[in-house]
Amino acid sequence: MTNSLINISKVLADKSANANLTSNHTNNTEVIKSLNYEICFKVLEGEVEKLIILNRGNPTIDAFHKSVITKLSYLADKLIPKE
């Protein structure tokens, strides 16, 4: 699945670069590689959200949800400056 997503994102990046859709396009492989990770992360993020929403009430999913929220809350507290 990951390889197919990487291939899809590379094809889309190549097509958009060749179509001159934007003036700031690039064929730099490092930028495309970074884009691939962003796309993979967004797909994973969407699937996790869907899993949590569709399986509310399941003790395992509820524990996972609580764990994710706890960790993200901790990170947000550290990253967001206090007023």
Order of alpha helices (4+ residues) and beta strands (2+ residues): alpha-alpha-alpha
